[in-house]
Amino acid sequence: MKMNGARILLESLKREGVDLVFGYPGGTVINLYDELMNVREIRHILPRHEQGGTHAADGYARATGKVGVAIATSGPGATNTITGIANAYMDSIPMVIITGQVPTPLIGNDAFQEVDIIGITRPITKHSFLIRHAKDIPTIVRKAFYIARSGRPGPVLIDFPKDVQISQAEFKWPESIEIRGYKPNLEGHQKQVEKAVDMLLVARRPVMYVGGGVILANAAEELTELARTLQFPVTTTLMGLGAFPENDPLSLKMLGMHGAYAANMAMTHSDLILAVGARFDDRVTGKIATFAPHAKIIHIDVDPTSIRKNVRVDLPIVGDTKDVLVKMIECLKGQTEKVSAQHSAMEAWHEDISGWKAKHPIAYKQSSSVIKPQYVIQKLRELSEDDAIMATDVGQHQMWTAQFFEFNQPRTLLTSGGLGTMGFGLPAAMGAQAAYPKRQVICVCGDGGVQMNMQELATLVQHRLPVKIVVLNNNFLGMVRQWQELFFDKRYSQTCLELPMDFARIAEAYGAKGLKADKPSEVEQVIKEGFAHDGPVIMEFKIAREEKVLPMVPAGASLNEMVLNA
């Protein structure tokens, strides 16, 4: 049966199980959008900006584990997706971005709204495809989704010229595909796994260091089983929050620049680090020369290029983290006596950790006169549902959320880790809410970042997506201001947002509900009222202006050289 290229692409998306796309129409995708009217199996959400649509597809992918899909027209539509693509690439999020392109005879002629989007995005995608013939569309779509979700996930771009959208071809879905040169190694080497288990069983001061790769591989259950079997303390990166329940006694919570004192001290004094799906980035290691000086390192990662990139590694294991963890658990089943002996040998280590937790817990000084942001986050956790999805923007509020919300389930924190994208939180929450209409989705923002994609509030109202948006308003670009206070003699260059914004009234103007708290005594009631409302809400909290995120490891310092007090 012959179809035009636009219909073939939509039929291919259906075969890949796509039921929701985020997109913005334009001249070079008008044929695709016309065909979309005939495809009822795919729901479409219109954002108010292509960046918002791309972040929404990202949030959808993080919350569900599926491939997120975004559509944009050529030229400025395509270039507006770049930040979202880079964000997904840095955090290894599976996405397929479909961009319209000028007709193939005009490519390279500087036609109206023509850009070389493949060339522009080549450093921030796993792969790109330019469709030249309609008959190739099913194979290209199948390859794009396979590449996006397999190995280390990431974004894939499909550039779709207008003339190919209207040309005719037969729809033939390939039952299997072969991609030369792309063979991700998913199975951990059994001998390496056995060596690793031997190392684990003789460690006396071990730490499990867990990153977002555990969540991407849906391996949180196996990770938790291994940790509890061995009774190893567990610390997570920002991207790894939720991979191991933070209410477990073995949890050290987050480590790194704004991590817990106990986590950073445990890494510094450990004799073995089991790194699972983490990449030893600079926010975690601090000064590389002094990082974990006494520890042997076992590094499990599906991406071989991530191993030994930043730190020395004693035993690498390349493979899917779920596969490797399952094999480790199997290896341990016949070694109960060794496991029991090790538990006894680690008693002093657990005592040290308990001492560090008690000495410098993550805490703050409550106030009766001004709202402390940490208090707001604690109240959000106390009053929210157990499986609530929390999206954040980037800045101080992001770190306070990481420190005080307590994440106990995977895929419940959506945050921009690698790129640190202001403006990510609101549209990411939108994508998660679209995926799970009945679940509670909360977005925590600062007064700076929320304004970068605030237009998506209109999308929330139009599509009845009841995201609860929390704005921690200190009239500052808070994280940069904190650095200026600590390291630049309080020279607040361009970080004061002195224009008085009333976010509650902005919410009302969009047709959402707006609430505001100016005093600590109002916080709980505002949150309860916001959560009870059946539509989107902005809850604005006027917080202490110069509150800082602590602990903090200054740039260039060692992991154990933390600023603990203001």
N, C-alpha and C positions, 0 to 999 in steps of 0.2 A: 504494500500500500504506500503510495507516494504522499509526502507531506512537504510543506515548506520548512525551511531551516529553523524558523522560530518554534514551530510546533514540535519538530524533532527534538530540539533542546529541552522543551518542557516535558515531553514524554520521557526523555532520558533522565531528567530530574526525578520524575515519578518512580522510575525503575530503581533509582538510588535511595528511595524512601523519603525524599524531601516532601515535607508537608507545610513548610513555612519559609517564606523568603522576605527579606527586607530590601526595598528598592525604591528608586526615584526615576520616573520616566523622563525621556528626552528624545530629540529627533532621531538619533541613531538606534534607539531601542523601541521606537514606537510600534514597529511590527511585532516585536516580542510581546509588548504589553497588550496589543490587540488580540493576539492569540491567547494570552493569559485569561482573557474574559471567557474562553471556552473550556478552561481547565479548572474544574471545581475542587479537585483533590489538593491543590496547592493554595494555601492561604497567603495573601500578600499584605504586608504592613508598610504603609507609606510614612517614612520618617520626614522630618522637616529639613534635613541636611544629610548629604551622603556620608559624612563622617559619623553622624548619629546612627545611620543605618548599618554601617560597617561595625561599629562598636556593639550594636544590638545583636548582630549575627554572632559576634564574638561572645557576648554574654549568654546567648542561647547555647552556643557550643560548650562553654564552660559548665553551665548548669546541667546540661543533658548528656554530654559526652558524644553527641552527634556532630556532624559537619554543619557549620553555619553557612548560610548562603546570602550574599548581598548582590544587588544589581545596580548599576549606574550607567548613565549615558557617557558618550565620549567627551574628550576635552576636559572642561572644568569638573564635570561629574566624575570622571575617572580620577582626576588629580585630587579631588576632595576625599577620596577613599584612602589616600596614601598613609595618613597617620594611623588609621584603623588597621591597615595591612601590616605596617611596621609593628604595631602593638601586638598583634596576633603572632607575628613571626618571632618576636623576642620572648613571648611566653609559650610558644609551641602549641598554639590553638588551631585545631583543624577547621579551615574555612575554604570555600570556593567563592571567588569574586568574579562576577560576569560583567564585563564592560562592553558597551557598544563601541563600534569603530566605524569610521567613514568607509564608503564602498572601496573594495580592493583596488580598482583602477586609480583611486585618488590617494592611496596611502603613499606617503613620501612627497606629496605635492603641496604641503602646507594648506590643506583644505580647511574649510570652516570647522572649528571644534575638533581638529585633529591633533593628538599628541601621541608620542611613542610610549604608551603606558607600559608596554612590556619592557622596554629599555629603562624606563624610570624606576620600575618596581623590581627589576631583576635582583638587586641585593637583598630585598626583603620578602621574597617569595621562595617557596621550595621549588616551584617550577611554573612556567607560563606556557600557554598555548595560544596561537593565532589560528582561528578556524578559516580555512581557505575554501573548503568544499562542504556542502551540506551533508554529503554521504559520510563524512568523517566525524560528524558531531557525536553519535553515540559512543564511539571508541574514545574520543577526546574526553567526554564527560566521565566515562568510566575510569579512565586513567587519572583524571584530575581528582576524583573522590578517593581513589585508592592511594594516591600520593599524599593527599591531605591528611588522611587518617592513619596511615601506616608508619612504622618506624617512629622517629621523632615527629609528631604531628606538626602541621604548619599550614599557612595559606597558599593556595594555588590560584592563579589568575587565568581566566579564559577571555580572550579578546574576540569579539563577535562582529565582523563587518556587516553593514546594513544590507548589502546585496546578497550575502550568503543567507541572511534571514528570510529573504523572499524567494530564493531559488529552491527548486524542487528536487527531492531525492527519496529513495525508499528508506524506511526506518528498519534497520537491522541491528538489534541489540547483541553485542558480543558476549557470549557466555563466559569467556575467560580472556584475560589480557596478559601480555608479556611486555615488560618495559626493560629494554636493554640497559644495563649499567645501574639499575636500581633494584637491589636485592637486600632490603634491610634484614639484619641478623636478629631474629627474635628469640632464639633458643640459647640460653646461657650454657656455656661449656661445662659439662658435668664434672670434669676433673678440677676446673677452676672453682666450681661451687664447693667441692669437697675440701679443697685447700682452704677456702674461706671459712668453712665451718670449723676446721681444725684451729684456725687462728682465733675464731670467736670463743672457742671453748677454753683457751688458755689466757684470755685477756682478763685483767683484774680491774681495770678502770675504763671500761668500754662506753662508747656513746653511739647511738644510732642517729645519724644526721639525715633528715628526710626532706626531700624537695617535691616540687609539683609533679615530677615524673610519676610518682606513686599514684597520684590522683588521676593523671591522664591515662595510666594503664589500668585503672579500676582495681588497684592492688591494695587498697587500704585495709581490707579484711585480713589479707595474708600478712601484711606488715604488722598489724596489731597482734596477730597470733604469734609471730616470731618474737616480737618484743616481750610479750608476756611469758612465752616459754623460757626465754633466756633471762628474763628479768633485767633487760638492758634499759637504761634511761634513754628517752627519746626527745630530741629537739628537732624542730621543723623550721624551714625557711618561711618567708611570707607566703610564697606560692604553695607551700606544703601544709599550711594550716587546715586542719580538718582531716588530714590523712591518718592522724593518731589522736584519739580523744584527749582533749586537754584537761578533762576532769579525772583522768587516770593518774594514780600516784607516781607512775613512771614518767609522766610528762614533765619536761623541762621548759615547755612552751617555746616561743620563738627565740632564735639566737641572732647575733649580728649587731649592726650599728645601733638599733633600738631594741635589742633583745634583752631577755632576762639575765640578771647577774649570774644565777645558777647555771644557765645554759652556756654562757660564755666562759665561765670558770671551768665547767666540766670539759668543754672542748680543749681548753688550754692545758689541763692537767691529765687528759686521757692518755691511755697507752694504746688504744685502738679505736678507730673511727670506721663505722660501717656506713658509707655514704650511699643512699638509695635514691636515684632519680633526682639528684641535685648537682649543681655545676660549680660550686665553690666560687661564687661571684664575689666581687670586692666588698659588697655590703655585708657579707657573711665572714670573710676571712680577716678583715682589717689588714694590718701590715703582714704581707706574705712571709717575710723572713722570720717572723716570730710566731707564725700560726701553728698551733698544735705541735710543739717541738718534740714531744716525747711519743707521739702516736704513729703507729703503723696505720695505713689507710687502705681499706678495701672499697673500690668504687664500682657500683653497678649502674650502668646506663645503656639505653638502647642506641645512643649516638656515640660511636667510637671517637669522634672528634672532640667530644666534651671531656674525655678522660685524659688526664695529664695536661690539660690546657692551662690550668692556673696553679695547680699544686702537684707535688710528687705523689705518686700512687704506688703502693707496694704490690697490690693484687688487683688488676682490672678484670671485670666481668662484663662483656658486651652482650646485651640481650634484653628482652622485655622484662621489666621489673617483676611483673606478676609471675612469669615463668621461673625466674631465678629464685624468688622468694618461696614458691611452692617446692622447688628442688631443695632449698635449704631446710625447710620444715621436714621434708621427707628424710633428709640425712640425719636430722636430730632425733627422729623417732626411736632409733635403736641405740641411743647414747644417753639414756636417762640417768645413769650413775654419774657420768661426766657432767651433765647439766646440773645435777643436784650438788655435786662437789663445787662446781663453779659458783652456785648461789651462795654457798657458805664463804667462799673466798672473796666475794664481792661485798660482804657486809660493811667493811670499812669504807668502801667507795660510796655506798648508799648513805652512810652516816655523814660523809663529807658533803654530799649533795644536799641532804636535809639541812645541814648547817648553813650552806650557801643560800638555800631558799628562805630560811628563817632570818638570816642576817640582812639581806637586802631584797625583800619581795618587791614586785612591781606595785607601787603604791602612789598615793597623792594626798595632799592636805585638803580636806573638805572645807568649804566655806559656807557660812550662813547668809552671806550678803551677795555673792556673785556665783554664777553657775560655772562649775568646773566641768570641762568637756568629758573627763573620765567618768564623772557621775552620770552624765547623760548616756554614755555607752553602757555602763553597768545597768542602768534602768531599762535600756532597750533589751538587753539580754534577759533580765528578770521578767519582763512583761511580754516578750515575744514567744512564738511557738518554737518547739524543740528543733524542727526542721526548717526554720526560717532561713531564707537565702539573703545574705548580706552582700551588697555591692558597695564599693567605695570609690571615691575619686582619689586623687593623689595629694599627699601633704600630711600635715600634722594629724588631721582627723583619721587618716588611713592608719597611722601608727597607733593612735589611741584605740582604734577599733581592733587592731591586731593584738594589742596588749590586754584589753579589758573585756572583749565580747565573749570569749571562750568558745572555740569551735570544736565540736565533737563529732561532726559528720563530714565526709568528703563532699565536694561540690556545693558547699554552703557559703564560701567566700569567693566573690568575683572581684579581683583587683588587678590593677596594672602593675606588674612587678618589674619586668625588664626595662620597658621604655619609660615608665613613670608618667603616664599620660593624663594630664589635667583634662577634664571633660569626659572621661571614660565612664564614670559611675552611673549617671542617670540613664544614658542609652543602654548600657550593659544590663542594668536592672530591668529596663523595658524588654530586652530580649529574653531574660529569664522569666519575667511575668507572662510574656506571650507563650512561652513553652509550658508554664505551669500556672494556669489561670486561678487555680484554687489555693495555691501555696502563698504564704506570707513572704513578700519580697520587700526588703528595706534598703534604701540607698543613703549612705552617709557622705555628705559633701562639706567642703568649706565654702565660704562666701565668694572665693575667687573662682575655683574650678567649676562650681555649679553654673556660673554664668556663661561658660564656654559652650555648653550644649543645652541651655535651658529651653530652647525652642522645642525640644522633644516633649516638653510638658503638654503641648498641644496633641502630640501623638498619643500620649497616655489617656488624655481625656476622650479623644475621638474613638479609640479602640477599647475604652473602658478597662484599662489596665491599672489595677488599684495599688500601684507602687507607693510606698510610704517614704517620702524624701525628708531626710533630717539634715538641716543646714546648721552647722556650728559656726556662728557668725562672730568673728573677732575683729572685723574691719581691717584685716591684714592678709597678705599672702604669707600665711603663718610659718611655714617651714623655712622659707628664705629669711623671713624676719628673725627667726630663732638663730640662724647662723650669723646674721648681722649683729644680733645682740651679743653672742658669745665670742665672735672672732673679728668683728669690725666696729667695736666701740659704739654699738647702738646707732650706727649711721644707717638709718632706715631709708635707703635709696630706692624709691619707687615700689615700696611694699605696703604703704599705707593706703587702704581703700576708704577714704574719708567720706565719699558720697554716701549719705544715709539711704540704704536700700531697705525696703519693706517687703521681704520675700513672701510674707503671708498675703499681702495685697496683690502681689504679682500672681500668686496661685489663683486667687479669686478672679483676676482678669482673664486667665486662661480657662476658667470654668472648673477649676479644682478647688479643694478646700484648703484654706490657709489658717495656721495656728501659730501662736508665738508665746514664748516664755522668756521673761526678763529676770526672774528670781528663782533660786533653787526650789522654793516651795511650790512652784508652778510646773516643774518638770514632769512629775509623774502624771498629773492630770492631763497635760497636753499629749503625752505619749498614749495614754489610755484612750483619749478622745480620737486621736489620729488613727490608732489601730482599729477602733470601732467603726470608723467611716468606711463605706463600701466602695469608695472611689479613690483616685489619686489624691495625696495630701502632701503639702509642704509644712513641716514643723520646724520653725525657726527658733534657735536658742541663742540668746545673747550671752556669749561665754567670756570668761576672764581673758582680757586682751593679750596679756603677755605670758600666758601659760606655756610651758615648754614640754616637749616630749623627752622624757628621761626614763631609764638610763640612755646614755649616748656615747658611742665610741667616736671620737673626733677623727676626721680624715687623716690617714697616715699613722694612726696609733695602733697599738696591738689590741687584740680582742679583749684582753683583761684590763685595759687602761680606760675604764669607763668613767664618764662624768655621771655621778649618782644623784647629786643634789643641786638645786638651783643656786 
